[in-house]
């Protein structure tokens, strides 16, 4: 690999162009050790869907779920989560800086999912370095938990 690809600022600039294509960033994060950290930072900086984070938990924790055949698939937890489960994805949680739930029509599901997550993380924030929070509905009150 060319030595210039070991410079974080250059990788940051390259990965910036890939932001609309998160699957490419995910592939780069898995390609080599030099790309893992900077690609992961870009990939997780903005979390557009709540379901992305729990999908990184062990596979026995969750399952795909469609409340209605015409609705978009989401997830639900299949067992009680513990702190060990959340420690496995702590690095992803600390990378999220911008989080928003603005998908109308799924408020009840997102509130249930946030409640289930909060119940397993009673003494911690979900996102450790969150700087921007966007909630498209007013029913959820535990914003301290998200920060």
Beta strands, then each sheet from edge to edge (+ up, - down):
strand 1: 46-47
strand 2: 62-65
strand 3: 74-77
strand 4: 98-101
strand 5: 132-135
sheet 1: 1+ 4+ 5+
sheet 2: 2+ 3-
end
